[in-house]
Amino acid sequence: MEYKLLNGIEKPEDIRGLSIGELRELCTEIRDYMVRVCAETPGHLASSLGSVELIVGIHYVFDTPTDKLVFDVGHQAYAHKILTGRKDAFRTMRTEAGISGFPKMDESPYDAFGVGHSSTSISAALGYAEAAAIRKENYCSIALLGDGALTGGMAFEALNNAGASDANLLVILNDNNQSIDANRGALHNNLLKLTTSRKYNQLKDHVWNRMDGKRARTCIQRWMRSLKSWIVKKVGGDLFESLGIRYFGPIDGNDIEQVVSVLKRIREFKGPRVLHCMTKKGKGYAPAEADPTIWHAPGRFNPETGERLAGAHPRDRFQDVFGEVLCELARNDARVVGITPAMSSGCSMTEFGERYPDRFFDVGIEEEHAVTFSAGLAAAGLRPFCNIYSAFSQRAYDQIIHDVALQDLPVVLCFDRAGMVGEDGATHHGAFDMAAYRSIPNCIISSPADEMELKNLMHTALDCAHGPFIIRYPRGMAEGIEWRGKDASTYEIGKAECKVEGSRIAVIATGHCVWDAVKASRNFKAGEVAVYDFRFLKPLDEECLLEIKDKFRKVITVEDGCLKGGLYGAVCEFYAAMPGRPEITGLGIPDVFIGHGTQAGQRKATSIDTDGITAKLNELL
């Protein structure tokens, strides 16, 4: 499509001679291009729509990449990619051969710091600022903080450190009221409580209804905006300035003229400072403005009508099974509580929160707090189910050890998105959970092969008086096993199950890889390939492993996780000192970071799908 201004932009220098009117038109063109590309190549849309003026303004005022722009979360960076030499490559975003959906240092010199997880930007930008002082280099370090990242404790740690420094650091708070779901927490409530205040709105309506004439109403609008701005500044400014950080704002972050004007003035100041910008998530695209949660990552859609084109799900997703079973457990057991660090819709806890609001806790982007808070609930006699994406659980490693395992508390940790996750890539793969937590005493690690196993494991975990009890399951579709209406069973913890009998070679699999192994075994003569479901990685079924050793000379392990330290590592360790041990081949994630692409492509590349297992069996047989 022809764009009058955007087609001539290849790098930020190209926009620095434009007028404010042209910048305004450029923002409109960027939004249109972003919508049309994301309609065909799905990504994180609503956040990036809301941050266009901020990003255009930053590149217009500051000398990037000399001045360092560090993003938080990364969901809001699409306009940045489009303006920094990746406009055409933007169409390949999140595909196997294309660019990343997040800022990535080895992709562009304009990406000052790689990002994917939340609340890291202030720390990294402060590092740049202090390095500039040490090396006597003259540049500004900018942290663009948004999508709920200020609910994360790491952001406050960095602010506390920054306030005690003289660093040339600018923190831009992109306040859009949301992360993926609605923001939670006292800070968010204080910054925005004015807009929902009954007295404020009653005063506003009272004055408005008694004013006649457009001119008079316009004057009142301006006065009310000034009042609102003053109070928000008072609430927010006191917080930052108590930390030693100068506070500016709030300003309309979707007004390019205001953004540019304020940034030019703030650029001349030195020391740590915060600019508070109010923006609208989904700005400029009506469907995304109306429902920013759905349009955070909408999948494919018709850009003209906003109709989402995602096909019907032929099978349940693992996270949907989790959400429904959690509601069942809570209905029958008043001790059950649900905790999530800002991922209630992603992990399917929304319905639980609606049914049991007093037993549901969205703690914001605070994984460490979520785990220790769950430990406190467990210590008080409740049964917490704490759902965290596997990759994000890495942030709570110490809390899982120190606050849960060391005290042997019955906290159920449900790790959604375990294994390879597809288009989000290396920052979001749940590759390391099995290896990370397998060495922790008192820790139980389980992986369901299908929907019914997930249901059974959740019932097993509820009945277990020890912890942590980890249940890890992948992103996306399950096997299509009927589970609704079926009575749940509880498993003997640490016991494996033989799914297919065989005599020549054994496949030891865990999680969703079990059914790929079963399907692969059907490509051989009956009785050749045995398949074992090791739904528990810890404790490991050593009795079963001894039987396998006595029966088979060759063993394949299959897992959607890193080979080093995972199932392959556990089996090798068990057999290491034994005479006559079998020859062991491991299929799983190798010792590299896997990039972005389709989930199916990633599983194929690591040979953990049916074809890959079949090929390895052929080779060994």
Secondary structure, DSSP 8 states (H G I E B T S, - for coil): ---TTGGG-SSGGGGTT--HHHHHHHHHHHHHHHHHHHHHS---HHHHHHTHHHHHHHHHHS-TTTSEEEESSSTT-HHHHHHTT-TTGGGGTTSTTS--SS--TTT-TT--S---SSS-HHHHHHHHHHHHHHTT----EEEEEETTGGGSHHHHHHHHHHHTS---EEEEEEE-SBSSSB--SHHHHHHHGGGG-HHHHHHHHHHHHT--SHHHHHHHHHHHHHHHHHHHHHHHHHHHHHTT-EEEEEEETT-HHHHHHHHHHHHT--S-EEEEEE--TTTT-HHHHH-TTGGGS--SB-TTT--B-----SS-BHHHHHHHHHHHHHHH-TTEEEEESS-TTTTT-HHHHHH-GGGEEE--S-HHHHHHHHHHHHHTT-EEEEEEEHHHHGGGHHHIIIIIITTT---EEEEET-B--STTGGGT-B-SHHHHHTTSTT-EEE--SSHHHHHHHHHHHHH--SS-EEEE--SSB------TT-------TT--EEEE--SSEEEEE-TTHHHHHHHHHTTS-TTTEEEEE--EEES--HHHHHHHHHH-SEEEEEEEEESTTSHHHHHHHHHTT-TT--EEEEEEE-SS---SS-HHHHHHHTT-SHHHHHHHHHHH-
